[in-house]
């Protein structure tokens, strides 16, 4: 019986602001996936985390969820951002 590899793990941290972390997962037979975490600087993980087939896809997926959550929180708090600020 062949035993599957449980995987290898690596992580990259954002040098610019430290809030982004991207974990690379190499699984059985070379299949890879990535998880992007967005959170406070210095945290081990993040408040938001999403997966993707590439680092870029994982980051974009995480951004989408984080922005949706923040927008909802701002709405609940009665705070409206100027249209230009929301796009930037």
C-alpha positions in Angstrom: 0.0 0.0 0.0 1.3 3.4 -0.9 1.3 6.0 1.9 0.3 9.5 0.7 2.6 12.4 1.7 1.0 14.6 4.3 2.5 17.6 2.6 5.2 20.2 3.0 4.5 23.7 4.3 6.1 27.1 3.7 5.1 30.6 4.5 5.9 34.1 3.1 5.3 37.3 5.0 4.6 40.7 3.5 7.7 42.9 3.7 5.7 46.0 3.0 3.3 46.0 5.9 3.4 42.6 7.6 -0.3 42.1 7.5 -0.3 39.5 4.7 0.9 35.9 5.1 0.7 33.3 2.3 1.1 29.7 3.2 2.1 27.2 0.4 0.9 23.7 0.8 2.5 20.9 -1.4 0.4 17.8 -1.3 0.4 14.3 -2.6 1.6 13.9 -6.2 2.6 17.6 -6.4 -0.8 19.1 -6.1 -0.3 22.6 -4.6 -2.6 25.1 -3.0 -2.2 28.3 -1.1 -3.8 30.1 1.8 -3.6 33.8 2.3 -4.1 35.3 5.7 -4.8 39.0 6.4 -4.6 40.3 9.9 -2.7 42.4 12.3 1.0 42.9 11.9 2.9 40.4 14.0 0.0 37.9 14.2 0.6 34.3 13.3 -2.5 34.0 11.2 -5.1 36.5 10.4 -8.8 37.5 10.8 -9.4 36.5 7.2 -8.1 33.5 5.4 -9.0 32.1 2.0 -7.5 29.4 -0.4 -6.5 29.5 -4.0 -4.6 27.5 -6.6 -2.0 30.3 -6.8 -0.7 32.8 -4.2 -2.4 35.6 -6.2 -5.8 33.8 -6.3 -5.6 33.2 -2.5 -4.8 36.9 -1.9 -7.7 38.1 -4.2 -10.1 35.6 -2.5 -9.1 36.9 0.9 -9.4 40.5 -0.1 -12.9 40.0 -1.4 -14.1 38.4 1.9 -12.3 41.0 4.0 -13.7 43.9 2.1 -17.2 42.4 2.2 -16.9 42.0 6.0 -15.5 45.5 6.6 -18.2 47.0 4.4 -20.9 45.2 6.4 -19.4 46.3 9.7 -19.2 49.9 8.5 -22.9 49.7 7.4 -23.9 48.3 10.8 -22.0 51.2 12.5 -23.7 53.8 10.2 -20.4 54.8 8.7 -20.3 55.7 5.0 -17.0 56.1 3.1 -16.8 58.5 0.2 -17.1 56.6 -3.2 -13.4 57.6 -4.0 -12.2 56.1 -0.8 -14.0 52.8 -1.3 -12.5 52.4 -4.8 -8.9 53.3 -3.8 
